[in-house]
Structure formats: structure tokens, C-alpha cells
Amino acid sequence: MEITKFVDRLDEFRLLEERWKGGEAEFIIIYGRRRIGKTELIKQFMRDKKGLYFLGRLESRKDQLDRFSYMLSSFFSDPVLSKSPLTSWDAIFEYISNKGNHFILAFDEFPYIVKTSPEILSILQDYWDNKLKKSEIFLIVCGSSISMMEKQLFSYSTPLYGRRTLDIKLSPIRFKDIKGFLPETMKIEDMIKIYSILGGTPAYLLEFEKNLDQTINKILSKQSFLLREPEFILREEVVEPRYYFSILHAISIGRNKVGEIITQTGLEKGLVGKYLNTLIDLDLVRRRLPITASWKSRKGLYEIKDNYFNFWFRFIYPNLEYIETNPEYIPVSYTHLRAHETRHDLVCRLLL
């Protein structure tokens, strides 16, 4: 099949296709940061196949079950179910397990479902072990909160530990592939500048607006989801976001060593180490070491992995109040924004 809407997602798509053609029961986990392209991957994969897509929402348990029952009724052409919704996840999976044909069942934003109905973890374990894995069901569980997905699906203590048959972690697209989001006539220098701000998150790249200056103005408008995007992501993942904000701001302005981060933030060494480890687990920060150093070395340098997060914490975060109270705010030129970074450093950071 020809894929016309994907950029740098062909490997994941083809892997799903191979599993689908195998005809056996699959329990596939797809995860990654918000707006990285998970939902689009699932919907494109399901486009020409028999499947049911259910999006988790923050709603009551009854609303969840009623909505899912209605979708099951429509999918299986069952008018009785539309009049008498199923009242438990046990009943839902019992109903599904009796439909032994080959179809896709995709749960998107699964952590939201678990938050309302935590019992779904053990119920799904029971039905997978005893019925579903013997069927031809193609089960997809997807989520954006990395911490919650790891806790609910990858942790040894979760009922679903070890059940997955495949897991796919979507990462930002690489610099060489962003041309699929930008005008064909754009010069390489301008592509580097755009990538240094928006990074490789597809939804962020779709916010590109004609040129660099207009793109920055769009980011800084109150209507843009990008104005507070890093803040919302962190608040979803961590308990004390203010400490993480301080650490990420310190790293973004070049305080890359533990000692420098401690000095900049005023936090204790133990707290800084703890929060840095969490940021690494969330795939937001990485630690670089000299090639000859061991992992215990104190020479490690920390850097923000996502270009937009780095841009946001360096330039928007310290000026957020001013930006929001000055709707006519016009950003300074890109050259000034990156004044403390040499061209060599910029290119190395983007392309390595």
C-alpha cells in the first residue's frame, strides 16, 4: 500500500502490517510523547481494515461503558446492545471474546481509561490469558503519558506485565525527514533554523507559518497550543513540575553540569539528581559522557533532547508572563535568540 500522509513512519507501519497479515492474536503497545503521531499511525493502519477505535477520555465509568457499548453495537450491528449497554469491563471483554474473527481493537489514551476504571488492567489480563490470545484479535493499547504507560503496562507489578507481543515507541522525526513538512523550495539554512525551534514532533512542524518570523509570532500568540505545550506535558507527567521547570531552564541556558544546575536552581544535590533521572526516564533529557569515561563519571553533561523544549525553556519560559500580558509582543530576530550558540554548536547539536 502506498503511504501518502506519513513522514518517517514507514517502518512502524510495515511492522504493524506484517503482524496483521500473520493472523494471530497480538497485544501491541504504542507509546510516545503527545503529538508525536501515535493516533495518526493507528488510524492510517486501520484505514482499510475491520477495526474498532476507542479514545480514552476523562469521564465517568458509566459514560465510558455506555460509549464503548454504543460503538460495539454499531461495529457488530447489534441493536440489542444499543438499547441495553454493558455495565462492566468484564461484560465488555466477555462480549468481545465471543467475536472470534480477525479484527482490530485499539484503545487510544489508555491511561485515561485506567484512571477511571483501574480494574480494567486485571480484567484484561484475565481475558487475554484465557481467551483473547487464543483468538485472532489484534489488540492495540496506546498512550501519551510515558510514566503512566510504563507503570500500567511495563512495570513488573502491573497485571499486564509480559503480555505484550510487540511495543513501538514513536520518537521525533530526524532532521533529514522534516522536508516533508516544509516548502520544497526552502533552503537548508532555513530548515536548520526551523528544526532548531520546532524539533521533530510532527504536530509542532505543522505549525510552520510561511517563514521563521511568522512561525515565532504564531507560537507566541495566545491561540497557539505551543505557547504552553511543555508546561502541560510536564504537569501530566510529574508531581512537582516547578522543580523540573527550574532544572530544564538551567540546562537550556547552558548550565549542563550537575554543579552548575545546583547553583542555578538552588536545589539540593540529591533532589537535582533525582529529578534529572526522572527527566531522562521521560525521554526529555539525555546525559552525554566523554567516550573514554565510565557511566559513573562526574564529567557528564546534560542537555534537553527536544529542540522545542529547549527553545521554550530558554526563551519563552522566563518571559511567559510578559508575553501573555503584551498581546502585541513582537519577538526579536532569530539571530539574537541564538546569540549564545555558535553555528558549529548548533549544527552538531541538531545532526548528531
N, C-alpha and C positions, 0 to 999 in steps of 0.2 A: 504493500500500500504506500502511496506517495504521501508524505507528511509535509504540509504546506504552512502550518502555523507554529511549528516548533523551531527553536533555535538551540542547538547543543543539547537536545534531549532524545536524540535518536537511539542511543544505546539503551536508555531506560525503557523506551517504547518497545524496542525489538526484544528486550528481555521479557517484558510482560507478554508480548505476542508469542514467544516461544513457550512460555509456561501455559498460556491459554490453549495452544494447539496440542499440548501434552494430554489434555483431557482429564487430568487427575485433580483431586481436591488440593487447593492451595490456600495458604494463610499468609498473605503478603502484607508487610508493613511498609508504608511510605511516609517518610517524615522529613522535616527540614524547617527552616525559619519561615515566618509569614511572608507571603507574596513571592515565594521562590519558584512557584509554578506547579505545585503538587496537584491542585484541583484541576488545572488545565490538562496536565498529563493524564489524570484519571478519566476526565471527560472525553478527551481525544481517543484514548484507548477503548472506551466503552461505545464510541460513536456508532459502530456498525455491528454491535453485539447485543445479545439479550442480557440486560442487566438492570439492577435497581440501585440508585444512588441516594443515600440518605445523609443530609448535612446536620451535624450536631449543633444545637443551639442552647443558649442559657434559658431554659423554660422548665415548667413543672414536669414531673414524671408523667402525669396523666396526659399532658399535651404532647410529650414525646411519643408515648404509646399510641395515642389517637392518630397522630400524624403518620407514624410508621404503619399503622394498621390500614389507613386510607391508601397509602402508597402500595402496600401489599395487595389490597383489594383491586386496585387498578392494574397492577402488574400481572396478577394471576386471574384477572377477570372473575373476581369472586364478589358478587353483590351482597351476599350474607355478611361478609366481613366489614363492608362499609356501613352496615346498619348496627353491627354488634362488634365494636373494636375490641381487640385483645387487651387484657388488663394487666399483663405482666410480661417481662422479658422471657420468662420460662415458656409462656404460651407462644410468644413470637418465634423463638427458635424451634419449638416443637412443630409449629406450623411450617417453618422453612425446611426443617429436616425431612419432612414428608414430601417435599418437592424435589425429587432426586435428580432432575435434569441439569444440564450444563448451563449455568448462568452466573453472572457476576453480582455479588452483594458488596457494595462499597460504603463504608462508614467514613465520612469526612468529618474532621474536627472531633475525633473520638473522645478526647479528654473532656469536652463539654457534656457528652452523654454520660460519661463516668461520674462527673461531678454531681449530676442529678440522680443517677442510678448506679451507685457503686457496685451493686450486686451483679451487674452485667458481666463483670470480669470472671467471677466464679461460675456463673451460668454458661457463659460462652465456652469456658474451659470444659465444663461437663459435656456440653453438646458437641464440641469439636472432638474430644477424646472418644466419645461413644457413638456418635452418629455422623457428624459432618465430614470428618476426614475419610470416611468410607464412601462418601458421595462424590459428585463431580463439581461441587460448589467452588467458585473462585472468589474467595473472601479477601477483601482489601480493607485494611484499617489504616487511616491516615490522620495525621495531626501536626499542628504547628508548634505547640509548646514542647520544646525538646526535653525540658526537665520532667514534664508530666508524661510524655511518651516513654521515656526511659524508666520512670517509676512504675508505670502501669503495664508496660509490655516487655521491657528488657531486664528489669530487676529480678534477682533470684527469688525474691519474696512474693512476686506477683503470681496469681494463679495461672497466667498465660505464659509464664516463662518457658522457653523451649518449644513452644507450639508453632512458631512461625516457620514457614518453608522458604521465605526469602524476605530480606529487608533492603529497601532502597532509600538512601539518604541523598536528597537533592541538594546540591551545592550551587553557589552563584556561578553563572557562566563566565568563561575566561575572556580575557581581553580580545583575543583573536576572533571571537564569535559575536562581538557586540555590533558588528556592522549590519547584522540582520535587523537591528532596531533603529538604525540611524540612516540618514540620506546617503545614497550611493556615491554622491559626489563629495562627501565630507573628507577633508584632508586628515592624514594620520595624526598630525599635531593636535587637531581639534578633537579627534576621537580620544586621544590620551587625556585631554583636559576633561571631557565629559565623563570618561571612565573614572578619573580620579575623584570625581564628585559623586556620581550615581552608583559606581561599582558595577557588580554583575548580577544584581537582582532584577529579574525581568520586569516586574511591576514598577520599579524605580526608573528603569530605562525608558519605559513607555511614557514617562512624564517629560521626556525631552521636548523642548519647545523651540524650534527653528534654529536657535543658536545658544551659545553659552550664557550670555547675559540674560536672555529671556527665560532660560531654564532656571537660573538662580532666582530671578524675580518670581517665577511661578512657585518654586519651593518655599519662598518666604511669605507667600500670600496665606491668609488665614484659611482659605478654602482648600489648600493643599494638604493631603494626608501626610505628606513628607515633613511638614513643619514640626510635628511631634512624634513621628513614627518611632525613632529609637526609644523615646520615653515610654511609649505604650508597650513596646516589646519587652523592655526590662521590667516594667511593672507586672507583666503577666508571668514572668519567669522567676522573679526573686522577691524576698520578703522585705528587705531594707534597700530599696533602689537608690536612696540618696548617697549611700556609701559607694555604690557601683558607679553612680554618675561622677563622683569626685575622682575615682580612680581612672575611669575612662577619659575624663577631661585631662588629667595629668599625663596620661600616655599620649593623648592626641597632640599635646604641645611639646612633646619631646622628652618628657620625664620617663625614660624607658627602663631604668634600673629600680630595683626594689627600694633602695635607699632614697632615690630621688622621688619616688612615688610617696614614700612615708613623709618626707619633708614637705612635699607639695600639699598633701591631703591632711596632715596632722593626725593620721590614724596610727594605731599601734601596729608593730611589725606582724604580730600574729593575725590580726584582722586583715591586713593587706594581703598576706599570703593566702588566707582562706578565701577571700573574695577573688583574688587572681585565679585560683584553681577553679572556682565556680565559673568565671568568665571563660576560661579555657574549655571547660566541660560544655558550656553553651555555644561553643564554636564562635565566640566573638573576639577572643584574644588568643594570640599564639606567643610562645616563648622561643626565641632564637638563641642558639649556642654556637660558639666557635667550633669548627669541625673537629678540633683536637680535644675538646672539653667533654667531660662526662656529664650525664644528666643532673648530677648533684652540684655541678659547678655554680658558683655565685656570679659568674660573668654573663648570665643570661639577660637578654634584652626583650622587653615585652612590647608588642605592637598590636594595634587593632586590625583584625583581618578584613573587615568590611570597609570599603572606601567611603560609603555614605555615612556610616557610623563615625568614622574618623573625621570626616568633614563636619558632621553635625556637632560633635563634641568639641571640636576645635573652634568653630566659628559661630554656630547657632546657639548652642547651649549657654555660653557665657553672656550672650546678647539677647536671649529669648524674650525677656521682659520688655526690652527696648523695642524689639521687632514687633511684638504684639500690641504695644501702645502707640506705635507710629505706623499706621497703615500705608503712608506714602514713602516708607523707608526704601531707599534705593541702595543696593549693595555696591561696595567698591569693586574695582575691577578684579578679575581673576588673578592677574599678576600680583596684585597687592595681597590677595588672600593667601597665596602660596609663597610669600616673600622669604620665609624662613626655610624653604626647602629648595635645594639645588636641582637643576634639571636632571643631573645624573642620579640623585637620590630618588627623585620622582619616578623615573623610568625603571630603575631597579626594583622599587617597591611594587610597581604595577605589574611587571612582567615576570618576576621570579615566581 
